[in-house]
Amino acid sequence: MFPTPSLLHFTRDDYSRIYEPDADSFLLLDALESKFKKIQERNPFIILEFGSGSGIATTFVAKHFCQSPSLFFAIDMNPHACYSTKRTFQHNHVDDKQCLNLVQCNLADPLIDRLTAKVDLLLFNPPYVPTETANVEEMIDRTFAGGEQGTEVIQRSIEQASRLLSPKGLFYMVALEENDFDMLSELSDQYGLNAEIVLKRRTLIERLLIDIYCTEQTMPKSKERLEDSDSEESKSSNNDNKSTSDEEPSKKSKGKKSNGENEPPAKRAKPNEEDTTVPSTTGPNGERLYEIGKLRFVSVSQFRGKPYVNIREYYDDNGIRKPGRKGISLAGDQWEKFKELFDQIDKELKASK
Ligand SMILES: C[S@@+](CC[C@H](N)C(=O)[O-])C[C@H]1O[C@@H](n2cnc3c(N)ncnc32)[C@H](O)[C@@H]1O
């Protein structure tokens, strides 16, 4: 058993400002240890922890899992937590071997673009207690306030994981039984990730340790990639017309807040250079946009090596046309099915006129 990092440098006063490691923190350490071989085999280079708190998990990984120097990102909204993580790193003498970046921010918001598909190991012992909102004023309350169903922050972290994880990336996250694993698993699936429970531990409450991962073979496992945006433009356009929206809000994505601009840029699918007969404009990623209505376009893009047909509403951001929240991205097999149904749907449409 790997020794737990020493936290003897903390006083009671420190624990009035940061989360004092508890059963959930130790569950995360145990899960990591149980997956030691799997993690080491992948030789993680970039390791990121959401909500590092005292720094116990980041330091644990730095001390025992890295054969060579690695790059750590310890993120917390709480400035005391960032400072505490640094202290724990130093107190356990890992700062001379490993590089630690402390970032005080909301999940990985400012890092997403730079770290897209680069994170090999992601950790999170999130605020998972069901509360009215996760957006609480006191920093110390952020340690537990999980919002509706306790999953507001969790859902955003899964969405970010789908962008951050490298093809060999692993994500270990603590959750509660009442956070509804099936819903989290489906959400992960929608983002092209697999989720499974690797450890369950009963204390006064049942805690779960979820392993979320992606592989080149399975990603994106889901056929449909959800895209949404919090932009004012797309919010207002959502009210215009409900007919083409896939913004379900189903149970799965409820509470999920994302910023479409942080989506990994959809790569341009090679357009057919010969075909210039169909009028089109060029999208923000160089893709061809075929207009089907006011600010509604069809395009072909690639996401992690797979082509998608997008039918989406765009909005104008200071002269730049950007994809909005309303729309759908169909993977190849869905597109084929759609084509098969085309005549039937067309018939029904004509009959209903
Ligand atoms: C339950 S504590 C876990 C602390 C530590 N990782 C552990 O296992 O002991 C959750 C941590 O997440 C931080 N946190 C909560 N919401 C966050 C967010 N949206 N972005 C970054 N950090 C957040 C809190 O400040 C807190 O330090």
The ligand as an SDF file (V2000), in Angstrom:
LIG
                    3D

 27 29  0  0  0  0  0  0  0  0999 V2000
  -14.7270   17.6190   -2.0070 C   0  0  0  0  0  0  0  0  0  0  0  0
  -13.4570   18.7890   -2.2110 S   0  0  0  0  0  0  0  0  0  0  0  0
  -12.1080   17.7240   -2.7060 C   0  0  0  0  0  0  0  0  0  0  0  0
  -10.7420   18.2290   -2.3020 C   0  0  0  0  0  0  0  0  0  0  0  0
   -9.6020   17.2470   -2.5470 C   0  0  0  0  0  0  0  0  0  0  0  0
   -9.4430   16.9390   -3.9490 N   0  0  0  0  0  0  0  0  0  0  0  0
   -9.8440   15.9760   -1.7850 C   0  0  0  0  0  0  0  0  0  0  0  0
  -10.1380   14.9470   -2.4060 O   0  0  0  0  0  0  0  0  0  0  0  0
   -9.7200   16.0000   -0.5610 O   0  0  0  0  0  0  0  0  0  0  0  0
  -13.9370   19.5770   -3.7390 C   0  0  0  0  0  0  0  0  0  0  0  0
  -12.9830   20.6830   -4.1890 C   0  0  0  0  0  0  0  0  0  0  0  0
  -13.4420   21.1690   -5.4440 O   0  0  0  0  0  0  0  0  0  0  0  0
  -13.3570   22.5920   -5.4690 C   0  0  0  0  0  0  0  0  0  0  0  0
  -14.3530   23.0250   -6.4670 N   0  0  0  0  0  0  0  0  0  0  0  0
  -15.7000   22.9930   -6.3840 C   0  0  0  0  0  0  0  0  0  0  0  0
  -16.2710   23.4060   -7.5210 N   0  0  0  0  0  0  0  0  0  0  0  0
  -15.2440   23.7100   -8.3530 C   0  0  0  0  0  0  0  0  0  0  0  0
  -15.1790   24.2110   -9.6840 C   0  0  0  0  0  0  0  0  0  0  0  0
  -16.2840   24.4590  -10.3770 N   0  0  0  0  0  0  0  0  0  0  0  0
  -13.9590   24.4290  -10.2280 N   0  0  0  0  0  0  0  0  0  0  0  0
  -12.8260   24.1940   -9.5160 C   0  0  0  0  0  0  0  0  0  0  0  0
  -12.8320   23.7190   -8.2640 N   0  0  0  0  0  0  0  0  0  0  0  0
  -14.0130   23.4810   -7.6930 C   0  0  0  0  0  0  0  0  0  0  0  0
  -13.6420   23.0000   -4.0500 C   0  0  0  0  0  0  0  0  0  0  0  0
  -13.1370   24.2880   -3.7490 O   0  0  0  0  0  0  0  0  0  0  0  0
  -12.9400   21.8870   -3.2740 C   0  0  0  0  0  0  0  0  0  0  0  0
  -11.5930   22.2230   -2.9990 O   0  0  0  0  0  0  0  0  0  0  0  0
  1  2  1  0
  2  3  1  0
  2 10  1  0
  3  4  1  0
  4  5  1  0
  5  6  1  0
  5  7  1  0
  7  8  2  0
  7  9  1  0
 10 11  1  0
 11 12  1  0
 11 26  1  0
 12 13  1  0
 13 14  1  0
 13 24  1  0
 14 15  1  0
 14 23  1  0
 15 16  2  0
 16 17  1  0
 17 18  1  0
 17 23  2  0
 18 19  1  0
 18 20  2  0
 20 21  1  0
 21 22  2  0
 22 23  1  0
 24 25  1  0
 24 26  1  0
 26 27  1  0
M  CHG  2   2   1   9  -1
M  END
$$$$
